[in-house]
Amino acid sequence: MFSSSRNVDNAGSYPLLVAEVQKVTQDPTRAALIAESVDLGDGDIFRDFDLSTFMEHFKMNPFVKVALASAFKKTTKSDLRMKGRLNPMTFILISANPLQPTPYCPIT
């Protein structure tokens, strides 16, 4: 579902994922649990994980985006760490307009 090349349907765990994403708005440290789950995920379910698509799917506010991106910067897999890097302009936009939706712009 959150991969640029795959469509893995795991409807049984989706409500749990939604609940965890919602918890990040109350407790930003929960973002580390999401990043860890993706980082340590087994099999193909998280192969080619697309953080941008994930954030877009859940319509994350800027605060949650920053928390999640920061958590991904601490993962063990280098490709996931790169996905957690925010473009400096995105960070400035988030800081300047914390209540406005901001597009996720990874560093290229």
MITI-248709 format. One record per atom (N, C-alpha, C): residue in three letters; x, y, z. Coordinates in steps of 0.1 Angstrom, whole numbers, plus 5000, padded with zeros to 4 digits. Example, Ala and Ser with C-alpha at 12.3 -4.5 7.8 and 13.67 -1.06 7.14 Angstrom:
REM residues 2
ALA513249435078ALA512349555078ALA513249675078SER512849785071SER513749895071SER512950005079
This chain:
REM residues 108
MET500849885000MET500050005000MET500950135000PHE502050135007PHE502850255008PHE504150235001SER504150154991SER505350124983SER505150184969SER506250224964SER506150284950SER505950174940SER506250054943SER506249944933SER505249834936ARG504749834948ARG503849714952ARG502549764958ASN501649674958ASN500349694964ASN500049584973VAL500449594986VAL500249484996VAL498949525004ASP498049435003ASP496749465010ASP496749375023ASN496749445034ASN496749375047ASN495749445056ALA494449425052ALA493349495058ALA493249475073GLY493649355078GLY493549315092GLY494349405101SER495449455097SER496349535105SER496149685103TYR495349725093TYR495149865089TYR494549945101PRO493549895107PRO493049975119PRO494050005130LEU494949905132LEU495949925142LEU496950035137LEU497250035124LEU498150135119LEU497550275120VAL496250285117VAL495550415118VAL495550465132ALA495350375142ALA495350415156ALA496750465160GLU497850395155GLU499150435159GLU499550575153VAL499150595140VAL499350725134VAL498650835142GLN497450815146GLN496650915153GLN497350945167LYS497950845173LYS498650865186LYS499850955185VAL500450965173VAL501551055171VAL501251195174THR499951235171THR499551375173THR499551405188GLN499251305196GLN499251335211GLN500651305217ASP501451215211ASP502751175217ASP503651155205PRO504451255202PRO505351245191PRO506451135192THR506651085204THR507650975205THR507050845199ARG505750845197ARG505150725190ARG505650705176ALA506050815170ALA506550805156ALA507750715155ALA508550705166ALA509650605166ALA509150465165LEU508050435170LEU507450295169LEU507150265155ILE506550365148ILE506150345134ILE507450315126ALA508450405128ALA509650395120ALA510350265123GLU510350225136GLU510950095139GLU510249975133SER508949985133SER508149875126SER508549855112VAL508649975105VAL508949965091VAL510449915089ASP511349965097ASP512749935097ASP512949785099LEU512249725109LEU512449595113LEU511449495106GLY510649555098GLY509549475091GLY510149355084ASP509449245084ASP509849125078ASP509149105064GLY509849045055GLY509249015042GLY509149135033ASP508249125023ASP508149225013ASP507149345017ILE506449335028ILE505449435031ILE506049575031PHE507249595036PHE507849725037PHE508949745027ARG509049655017ARG510049675007ARG509649794999ASP510649884996ASP510450004988ASP509350094995PHE509450105008PHE508450185015PHE508650325011ASP507450395008ASP507450535003ASP506950625015LEU507750695022LEU507350775033LEU506450885028SER506750945017SER505951055012SER504451005009THR504350885003THR502950835001THR502250805014PHE503050755024PHE502450725037PHE501950855043MET502750955043MET502351085049MET501051145041GLU501151135028GLU499951185021GLU498751105024HIS498850975025HIS497650885027HIS496950925040PHE497750955050PHE497150985063PHE496951135066LYS497151215055LYS496951365056LYS497551415069MET498851385071MET499551425083MET499751575083ASN499551635095ASN499851775097ASN501351795098PRO501851915096PRO503351935096PRO504051885109PHE503451895120PHE504051855133PHE504251695132VAL503351625128VAL503451475127VAL504451445116LYS504451515105LYS505451485094LYS506851505100VAL507151615107VAL508451635113VAL508851525123ALA507851485131ALA508151375141ALA508451245134LEU507651215124LEU507951095116LEU509251095108ALA509451205102ALA510751215094ALA511951205103SER511851265115SER512951255125SER513151115130ALA512051045132ALA512150905136ALA512750815125PHE512450845113PHE513050765102PHE514550795100LYS515050905105LYS516450935104LYS517250855113LYS516550785122LYS517250695132LYS517150545129THR516650515118THR516450375114THR517850305111THR517850175110THR519150105107THR519350095092LYS518350105084LYS518450085070LYS518750225063SER519850235055SER520250365050SER519150425041ASP518450335033ASP517350395024ASP516250455032LEU515950405044LEU514950465052LEU515450595059ARG516650595063ARG517250715068ARG517150835058MET517450805046MET517450905035MET516050955034LYS515050875035LYS513650915033LYS513151005045GLY513850995056GLY513551085067GLY514151215067ARG514951245057ARG515651375056ARG514651475049LEU514351585056LEU513451685050LEU514251785043ASN513751835032ASN514251945025ASN514252065034PRO515352135035PRO515352255044PRO514252355041MET513752365029MET512652455026MET511352405032THR511252275032THR510052215038THR510052245053PHE511152225060PHE511252255074PHE510952395077ILE511452485069ILE511152635071ILE509652655069LEU509052595059LEU507552615057LEU506752565069ILE507252445074ILE506552385085ILE506652475098SER507852535100SER508152615111SER507352745110ALA507252805098ALA506652935096ALA505052925097ASN504552805092ASN503152785091ASN502752655097PRO502852645110PRO502652505117PRO501252455115LEU500252535112LEU498852485111LEU498452465097GLN499352505087GLN498952495073GLN499552355068PRO498752285059PRO499252165053PRO500452195044THR501552115046THR502752135038THR503052015031PRO503352025018PRO503751905010PRO505051845015TYR505251715016TYR506451655020TYR507451665008CYS508651715010CYS509651735000CYS510951665004PRO511151545001PRO512451485005PRO513651544998ILE514751535004ILE515951584998ILE516351494986THR516651544975THR516951464963THR518451474961
